[in-house]
C-alpha cells in the first residue's frame, strides 16, 4: 500500500517547486538601455534578480521530491522483484516518463536561472554604433519549467501508487511450507 505521508510530502514539495517556477516567470529580470549624460555612453540597467533565486529554489525542491520518490521505490534497481501484471507494466512506463519530465523540468529551471543571472556589461559610445543588447531570459523558459514540474508531480504520484500495487505483499510464513498432496488421491 502506498504511504499517504510520503505522497503528501512529495505533493507539497512539488507544489512549492511549481509556485517558485511560476514566481520566477513573473519576476524574471528585464534590461533597459540607459544613457550616461556625462560620459555619453549607452549601457544596460537590469531590474531585480530575484527570479534566479526562485528558479534555483524550484530546482532544488523538485530534486528533493524526486529523490524521496526514488528512495521510497528503491529506484527499480534494488529490492525485491515486483509482482507481474498490469501494475508493474504501468509502474515501469510511469518511471520512464517521470524521469523524462523531471530532466526537462530541471533543465528549464537551471537554464532559466543561469540566463536570468547573466547581465551584459557592454557600453557603447553615444552616436558611435548600435545600443548594447540587454539580453535577458526568454519569456516562457520558467513557465515551461513550471509546466514540466506539474507533469513530473502528477506522473511521480501515479508511479508511486503503481509501484506500491506491484510490490510483493508481506507473507509472514513464506507461503506454503508443506508438500501439496491435493493432486494425489
C-alpha positions as a Python dict, from the first residue, in 0.01 Angstrom:
ca = {
    (1, 'X'): (0, 0, 0),
    (2, 'X'): (129, 347, -88),
    (3, 'X'): (236, 563, 204),
    (4, 'X'): (-1, 857, 237),
    (5, 'X'): (252, 1060, 437),
    (6, 'X'): (515, 1017, 166),
    (7, 'X'): (268, 1117, -105),
    (8, 'X'): (166, 1429, 91),
    (9, 'X'): (529, 1533, 146),
    (10, 'X'): (613, 1482, -222),
    (11, 'X'): (299, 1672, -325),
    (12, 'X'): (393, 1966, -101),
    (13, 'X'): (749, 1976, -238),
    (14, 'X'): (617, 1964, -595),
    (15, 'X'): (363, 2235, -518),
    (16, 'X'): (636, 2460, -375),
    (17, 'X'): (856, 2393, -681),
    (18, 'X'): (566, 2479, -912),
    (19, 'X'): (491, 2801, -722),
    (20, 'X'): (855, 2908, -728),
    (21, 'X'): (881, 2838, -1102),
    (22, 'X'): (569, 3045, -1171),
    (23, 'X'): (705, 3325, -950),
    (24, 'X'): (1036, 3312, -1139),
    (25, 'X'): (849, 3356, -1468),
    (26, 'X'): (660, 3654, -1329),
    (27, 'X'): (969, 3820, -1180),
    (28, 'X'): (1233, 3747, -1445),
    (29, 'X'): (1472, 4036, -1492),
    (30, 'X'): (1441, 4287, -1773),
    (31, 'X'): (1708, 4514, -1909),
    (32, 'X'): (1679, 4863, -2049),
    (33, 'X'): (1932, 5079, -2231),
    (34, 'X'): (2026, 5396, -2040),
    (35, 'X'): (2234, 5691, -2149),
    (36, 'X'): (2503, 5827, -1920),
    (37, 'X'): (2479, 6201, -1990),
    (38, 'X'): (2821, 6291, -1852),
    (39, 'X'): (3025, 6029, -2039),
    (40, 'X'): (2800, 5984, -2345),
    (41, 'X'): (2779, 5609, -2303),
    (42, 'X'): (2488, 5372, -2354),
    (43, 'X'): (2469, 5087, -2105),
    (44, 'X'): (2224, 4828, -1976),
    (45, 'X'): (2040, 4859, -1647),
    (46, 'X'): (1870, 4548, -1507),
    (47, 'X'): (1593, 4534, -1254),
    (48, 'X'): (1559, 4283, -967),
    (49, 'X'): (1739, 3949, -992),
    (50, 'X'): (1502, 3757, -764),
    (51, 'X'): (1386, 3522, -1040),
    (52, 'X'): (1723, 3347, -1026),
    (53, 'X'): (1664, 3258, -661),
    (54, 'X'): (1310, 3143, -735),
    (55, 'X'): (1434, 2924, -1020),
    (56, 'X'): (1711, 2769, -810),
    (57, 'X'): (1465, 2708, -526),
    (58, 'X'): (1223, 2535, -763),
    (59, 'X'): (1515, 2328, -897),
    (60, 'X'): (1608, 2202, -550),
    (61, 'X'): (1251, 2138, -431),
    (62, 'X'): (1179, 1933, -742),
    (63, 'X'): (1506, 1744, -697),
    (64, 'X'): (1420, 1668, -332),
    (65, 'X'): (1078, 1543, -439),
    (66, 'X'): (1230, 1312, -699),
    (67, 'X'): (1489, 1181, -452),
    (68, 'X'): (1217, 1100, -198),
    (69, 'X'): (1011, 908, -456),
    (70, 'X'): (1315, 720, -586),
    (71, 'X'): (1437, 626, -237),
    (72, 'X'): (1090, 503, -142),
    (73, 'X'): (1062, 295, -460),
    (74, 'X'): (1427, 185, -447),
    (75, 'X'): (1462, 327, -799),
    (76, 'X'): (1361, -5, -956),
    (77, 'X'): (1717, -134, -924),
    (78, 'X'): (1720, -259, -565),
    (79, 'X'): (1482, -460, -356),
    (80, 'X'): (1252, -749, -436),
    (81, 'X'): (1112, -807, -782),
    (82, 'X'): (768, -667, -849),
    (83, 'X'): (466, -890, -898),
    (84, 'X'): (391, -948, -1267),
    (85, 'X'): (84, -777, -1401),
    (86, 'X'): (-62, -451, -1517),
    (87, 'X'): (59, -254, -1214),
    (88, 'X'): (420, -349, -1283),
    (89, 'X'): (394, -258, -1652),
    (90, 'X'): (230, 71, -1561),
    (91, 'X'): (497, 141, -1298),
    (92, 'X'): (778, 80, -1549),
    (93, 'X'): (619, 310, -1807),
    (94, 'X'): (549, 582, -1550),
    (95, 'X'): (904, 550, -1413),
    (96, 'X'): (1048, 630, -1756),
    (97, 'X'): (803, 915, -1822),
    (98, 'X'): (866, 1056, -1474),
    (99, 'X'): (1242, 1074, -1537),
    (100, 'X'): (1197, 1235, -1880),
    (101, 'X'): (965, 1503, -1740),
    (102, 'X'): (1194, 1554, -1441),
    (103, 'X'): (1502, 1608, -1659),
    (104, 'X'): (1319, 1852, -1887),
    (105, 'X'): (1187, 2049, -1586),
    (106, 'X'): (1531, 2062, -1422),
    (107, 'X'): (1696, 2175, -1747),
    (108, 'X'): (1439, 2453, -1798),
    (109, 'X'): (1475, 2574, -1440),
    (110, 'X'): (1854, 2559, -1444),
    (111, 'X'): (1889, 2724, -1786),
    (112, 'X'): (1641, 2995, -1692),
    (113, 'X'): (1819, 3066, -1365),
    (114, 'X'): (2162, 3083, -1526),
    (115, 'X'): (2038, 3303, -1810),
    (116, 'X'): (1848, 3530, -1572),
    (117, 'X'): (2161, 3582, -1361),
    (118, 'X'): (2367, 3682, -1667),
    (119, 'X'): (2386, 4057, -1726),
    (120, 'X'): (2572, 4215, -2013),
    (121, 'X'): (2843, 4461, -1918),
    (122, 'X'): (2883, 4628, -2256),
    (123, 'X'): (2889, 5001, -2309),
    (124, 'X'): (2880, 5182, -2640),
    (125, 'X'): (2984, 5535, -2716),
    (126, 'X'): (2685, 5755, -2786),
    (127, 'X'): (2640, 5804, -3158),
    (128, 'X'): (2915, 5553, -3231),
    (129, 'X'): (2707, 5248, -3310),
    (130, 'X'): (2413, 5041, -3208),
    (131, 'X'): (2295, 5043, -2848),
    (132, 'X'): (2408, 4745, -2641),
    (133, 'X'): (2198, 4432, -2635),
    (134, 'X'): (2038, 4397, -2292),
    (135, 'X'): (1977, 4024, -2317),
    (136, 'X'): (1754, 3855, -2063),
    (137, 'X'): (1597, 3513, -2024),
    (138, 'X'): (1333, 3446, -2287),
    (139, 'X'): (974, 3467, -2183),
    (140, 'X'): (837, 3120, -2117),
    (141, 'X'): (1151, 2936, -2004),
    (142, 'X'): (1045, 2932, -1640),
    (143, 'X'): (684, 2871, -1749),
    (144, 'X'): (794, 2560, -1939),
    (145, 'X'): (984, 2452, -1628),
    (146, 'X'): (669, 2506, -1419),
    (147, 'X'): (461, 2302, -1663),
    (148, 'X'): (706, 2013, -1651),
    (149, 'X'): (722, 2038, -1271),
    (150, 'X'): (347, 1986, -1274),
    (151, 'X'): (375, 1695, -1517),
    (152, 'X'): (650, 1540, -1305),
    (153, 'X'): (440, 1578, -991),
    (154, 'X'): (139, 1403, -1143),
    (155, 'X'): (337, 1121, -1305),
    (156, 'X'): (554, 1058, -998),
    (157, 'X'): (248, 1023, -774),
    (158, 'X'): (90, 776, -1017),
    (159, 'X'): (423, 594, -1047),
    (160, 'X'): (449, 552, -671),
    (161, 'X'): (92, 420, -646),
    (162, 'X'): (153, 173, -931),
    (163, 'X'): (483, 68, -778),
    (164, 'X'): (314, 9, -441),
    (165, 'X'): (43, -205, -602),
    (166, 'X'): (306, -414, -780),
    (167, 'X'): (526, -459, -473),
    (168, 'X'): (519, -807, -325),
    (169, 'X'): (295, -829, -22),
    (170, 'X'): (427, -938, 315),
    (171, 'X'): (391, -1312, 376),
    (172, 'X'): (473, -1392, 741),
    (173, 'X'): (509, -1767, 684),
    (174, 'X'): (682, -1754, 347),
    (175, 'X'): (398, -1929, 168),
    (176, 'X'): (319, -2296, 195),
    (177, 'X'): (594, -2499, 358),
    (178, 'X'): (445, -2846, 317),
    (179, 'X'): (422, -3066, 12),
    (180, 'X'): (88, -3022, -158),
    (181, 'X'): (-99, -3352, -165),
    (182, 'X'): (-410, -3231, -348),
    (183, 'X'): (-304, -3397, -676),
    (184, 'X'): (-257, -3738, -512),
    (185, 'X'): (-569, -3931, -405),
}
